[in-house]
Amino acid sequence: MKLICLPYAGAQSPIFRNWLEGVELAELAPLELPGRGARHTEPLLDDFEDMLEDLFCRYRQLFLEPGYMMFGYSMGAILAFELIKRIYKAGGGGPEHVFLCACDSPDTILPTYGSLPFEEFCEKLRQMGGVPDEIFGNEKLLNFYLPIVHADFKAIDSYRYIDDHKKLGCAITLINGDSDAEIRRDNTLRWRNFTTEDCFFYEFDGSHFFIREHKSDVSSIINRRLKNK
């Protein structure tokens, strides 16, 4: 069983091997977007549909094979949702289960911070807690990282949910932080409207990146689903 992992804005694929190191019953398969990590020589994408198309085409064979689950964090949750719909259209069966963290339902997604002036954008990143302080204190690292995360936020801002009246055919597990200022609990509960199967909800203390303090808890949730599949 593979666990296909989709990133939050600015993330590189190795983060999942740290966050989900406690997952025992699945092989982690983190996906990499252009402009970072192993794909650092490729141009960044700042449009959601382009991002979706890139991932689907690059990893198509992986998506169309049976026997996998998905894990999406923040931006990665919406990418997972739209990828699954694309997989269905291509004739694939999709994942057996999908784990979504720190994200409102697709029909409640609002524009984020992609159009903010530089200083305000940096301050928002600080508040969210997704960027280590050492990056803000290192001009070279900041100049490398900011274009990546800025392009991702612009891509999120370009996302528009289209209601095609088609639901996911797999169960969903939602995992969130109870003090996450980037989401609303009522909006996350709406995910139950996007699947024909069960929808499970878990909430831990913490903000948008609650998983840093709850890596073992999140891994345990995934392991239990894997055992009971």
N, C-alpha and C positions, 0 to 999 in steps of 0.2 A: 504494500500500500504506500503510495506517495502522498505527501502533504505539500501541495503547491502553494507557495507563499507570495503574496502581492504587497508591495511596499507603501508606506506612508510617504508624504511629500518630502523629498530630499534624501530618502533612505537609499542605502546600497544593500545588495542581497546578503552579505555576511551577517548583518544584524540579526537575522532570524536564527542563525546557528547559535547565537548567544542567548537570545530570548527564549528559544524553544529547545534548549539543550536537554531538557527533561522528557521530551517526547521519545518514547521507547519503541512504539509499535509501528512507526511510519518512517519512511525515508524522506527527509526534508528536500524540497525542490524549489528553492527561492528563485524567482524570476527577476531579471535585471532589465531596467529601462535604459534607453540610450543616454549617453553623456556622462556615465559614471561607471565605476568598477571596471569589469572586464570589457565594457562597451564605452569607455571614456573617450575614445577617438570619434565616436559618432555624434552628430549634432543633437542637441537637446530638442525635445518636443514640448510645445506649450499649448497644444490643443488636445482635448480629451479624446476625440474621435481618432486622431492620428496615433495617440498613445495606445488606444484599444486595438487599432488595426495592426500596429507594430507588434504588440504582444501576441495577438492571435496568429499572425503569419509566422512569426519566429518560433513559436512553441506549439504550432498546430498539431504536430504529431503527438505531443505529450497530452494535449487536451482530448484528442479523439481516441486515445487508448483507454480501456476500462480500468477501474481499480485505483481511484484517487479521491482525495478530499482537498478542499481549499481553505486557506487562511488569509484574510485580508485585514489590514490595519489602516483605519482612517481612509485616506484616498484609496488604499488598496481594497477596502470593502466595496466601494462603488465599482472599481475595476473588476473585482471578482464577479459582482452581480451582472454587469454588462457582458463580461466574457462568457459567463454561463449561457446567457441568452444567445450570444453569437455561436457558441458551441452547438446548442440545440438546432439553430438554423442550418448548421453545416452537417447535421445528421448524427452528431455525437450524443452520447447518453448523459454527459455532464458528470459532476462530482457526486459521490455518495453522501456527502455532508459538507456544509460550508460553515466556517467559524468567522464571525465578523466582529471587529473591535472598534470602539471609539468612532462611531459614524451614525449619523441620522439616516432615516430611510430615504430612498432615492427621490421620492416625491416631495421631500422637505429640504433638500440640499439648497443652500443659499450661497451666493458669491462670498468669497473669503477675503484674502488680503493681497491678491495679485496685482491690484491697481494702486496700492498705497505708495506714497513717497518712500524713498530709501530708509530714512530714519524711523518712520512709523512701522515699516515692514520689519525692520530689525527688532524693534521693541515688541512687536507681536510675537515674533519667534521666541524671544526671551520669555515672554509670559506663558507661552505654550509649553516651554521646557523641552522642546525637541532638539535644541542645538546646544552642545556642550559649551560651557563658559570659555574654555580655552580657545575655541574657534573665534569667538568675538574678540579675544585678546590677541589674536594672531592675524595680521593683515593678509598674509599670503594665503593662509587657510580660508579666511573669510572671502577673499576674492575668488577662490576656487569653488567654495561651497555655495555662496549666495546665488550665482546664476542657475545652479541646479534646482535649489528649493524654490526660487522665484518662478522658474519655468513650470514647475509642478503646480504651484498655486494658481498660475494663470490657466493651466489645463483644467484644474478643478473649477475655476470660475467659468470656463467655457461649457461645462457639462449642463445638459438639459435633459431631464427625464421625459421620455415619451411613453405614454401609457398604451401599450399594445395588447392589454388584457391577457397577457400570458404570464403565468407564475412559474417560479422555480419548482422543479419536481424533486427536490431534496430537502431534508430538514436543515434548519438554520440554528446555530448557537450564537447568541449575542453576548458579548463580554464588554463591560464598560467600567469607567471610574465614576464614583458617586459625586465627585466635585469637578467633573470635566466641563469647563466653561464653553467648549466648542460644540457641544451637543445638548439636546433637550431630551429628558427621559420620555416624554410623551411621543416625541418623534422616533426614538429608537424602538419603542413598543410597536410602532406601525410596521416594522419589518414583518410581523406575523401576517400581514396582508399580501406579502410577496412570495408566499410558498403554499403549495398544496399539502405540505407535510407539517410536522411539528416544528414549533419555534421555542427554543429554550433561552432563558435570560439569566445572566449572572452579573453581579455588581460587586466591585471591590472598592475599598477606600483608595482615593487618589484622583489625580487629574487626567489630562489627556494621555499622558504616558505612564499610566498606573502600572503597566506591565513590568516596568523596571523593578518595582517592589514586589511583584506577584508573578514572577516567571514560573515558579514551581506550581502555583495554583492554576495558572492557565495551562501549563503542560499536563497537569493532572486531569483537567476537564477534557482535554483532547484525548488523553490516554483512555479515559473511561468510555468515550464515544467509540474509540477504535476497538476496545474489547467487546463492546455490545453491538457492533455493526452486523 
